[in-house]
Every structure is written in C-alpha cells, then in structure tokens.
Amino acid sequence: MFLSTLELKNFRNHKEIKLTFEKNIILIIGDNGLGKTNLLEAIYFVSSAKSHRTNSQDEMIRWGSDYALIRANTGSRAKGIIDFYKGKYRQQGKRDNRERCLWK
C-alpha cells in the first residue's frame, strides 16, 4: 500500500499541514522539535488507531485546540480519516467502496 497524501489539523505541534508523497522517494528532514516524529506518529495512528507514544488521545491534540484531524489517502481506493475531540474520537475508513465509522 502506498500513502499518497497526509493531512493534519491540530495534531501535536502541527496546526495545519498537507503533504503529498511521491512513490520511491520520501525524505523528511528538519531541525529538532519541528514535528518529524509527529508525522510518523500520525501515519501509525491512522493505520492502527493507536499511538506508539501515548495511551491518551487528548495528548495528541494541539495545545489550545479541542479537536485534531488526520486524513490519509493511499494510491488505491483505501482512505482513512480520524478526527478526535477531547475525550472521544471518530474513525472513518473506506476500502473497496465500503465505509465504516466508529465513535469511542
């Protein structure tokens, strides 16, 4: 599976960012504290619905915000959207034209 786009809103230190990935070449560079690991955490979270850094989803919401959004698209028909508000989250996935939505 190929991740073609990743969009984050109020996720960790990212207020709003949209990235487009090319096949075969992906390089993420930057100074300390700019959010490189946060990008990897978002990719992991949208694919597994859990973080490798925390058990609390509220810790992933940017300071001063009430919600966060992760949207990921693959090169195929599969899509993943997770938006979570303090205390709960909703996960939407679309794969092979079947949608699912889950509130926790």
Secondary structure per residue as TSV (DSSP state, phi and psi in degrees):
chain	resnum	aa	ss	phi	psi
A	1	M	-	360.0	142.4
A	2	F	-	-117.4	126.3
A	3	L	E	-84.4	114.3
A	4	S	E	-94.4	-38.1
A	5	T	E	-139.6	151.7
A	6	L	E	-138.7	124.8
A	7	E	E	-122.6	131.0
A	8	L	E	-125.2	138.8
A	9	K	E	-132.4	124.6
A	10	N	E	56.3	32.7
A	11	F	E	-100.3	117.4
A	12	R	T	52.1	-120.3
A	13	N	T	-93.2	2.4
A	14	H	E	-92.9	115.8
A	15	K	E	-72.1	-50.8
A	16	E	E	-159.7	126.1
A	17	I	E	-150.1	140.9
A	18	K	E	-131.9	123.4
A	19	L	E	-116.7	143.2
A	20	T	E	-117.4	127.9
A	21	F	-	-104.8	140.8
A	22	E	-	-95.3	150.7
A	23	K	S	-68.0	145.0
A	24	N	S	78.7	-28.4
A	25	I	-	-131.4	115.6
A	26	I	-	-138.9	122.6
A	27	L	-	-135.9	121.9
A	28	I	-	-115.1	112.6
A	29	I	-	-128.3	157.3
A	30	G	-	165.3	168.3
A	31	D	-	-68.7	167.7
A	32	N	T	-60.7	141.1
A	33	G	T	81.4	9.8
A	34	L	S	-90.8	-9.9
A	35	G	S	107.2	19.4
A	36	K	H	-63.1	-46.2
A	37	T	H	-66.4	-31.8
A	38	N	H	-63.9	-35.4
A	39	L	H	-62.3	-44.6
A	40	L	H	-65.0	-38.8
A	41	E	H	-63.0	-40.5
A	42	A	H	-63.6	-41.9
A	43	I	H	-63.1	-44.7
A	44	Y	H	-63.7	-42.2
A	45	F	H	-65.5	-42.3
A	46	V	H	-70.4	-24.5
A	47	S	H	-90.9	-22.0
A	48	S	H	-125.3	-8.9
A	49	A	S	62.7	27.7
A	50	K	S	-150.6	157.7
A	51	S	-	-99.5	148.5
A	52	H	S	-88.1	-2.6
A	53	R	S	-112.4	-24.0
A	54	T	-	-151.5	157.2
A	55	N	S	-95.7	-10.3
A	56	S	-	-104.3	119.0
A	57	Q	G	-65.5	-29.6
A	58	D	G	-61.2	-28.4
A	59	E	G	-69.0	-18.7
A	60	M	G	-87.8	-9.5
A	61	I	B	-82.6	131.4
A	62	R	-	-56.6	140.3
A	63	W	T	-54.3	133.5
A	64	G	T	87.2	-1.4
A	65	S	-	-111.7	157.1
A	66	D	S	-101.6	-10.0
A	67	Y	E	-148.1	166.2
A	68	A	E	-141.2	155.0
A	69	L	E	-134.7	135.1
A	70	I	E	-125.3	125.4
A	71	R	E	-128.0	126.4
A	72	A	E	-131.3	137.8
A	73	N	E	-123.2	142.7
A	74	T	E	-105.7	170.6
A	75	G	S	-66.9	-17.1
A	76	S	S	-95.5	-157.6
A	77	R	S	-84.7	-3.4
A	78	A	-	-77.7	135.7
A	79	K	E	-135.5	152.1
A	80	G	E	-136.4	132.8
A	81	I	E	-133.3	126.9
A	82	I	E	-127.7	121.6
A	83	D	E	-123.2	132.4
A	84	F	E	-134.6	141.7
A	85	Y	E	-110.2	158.2
A	86	K	T	-53.2	120.5
A	87	G	T	97.7	-17.4
A	88	K	E	-157.8	163.7
A	89	Y	E	-145.0	160.8
A	90	R	E	-125.2	133.6
A	91	Q	E	-118.5	127.9
A	92	Q	E	-118.6	139.3
A	93	G	E	-137.8	147.6
A	94	K	E	-133.4	121.2
A	95	R	E	-143.4	126.8
A	96	D	T	53.7	42.7
A	97	N	T	64.3	17.3
A	98	R	E	-110.2	126.7
A	99	E	E	-103.6	149.7
A	100	R	E	-139.8	148.4
A	101	C	E	-140.1	134.7
A	102	L	E	-136.4	127.2
A	103	W	E	-108.3	135.8
A	104	K	-	-125.8	360.0
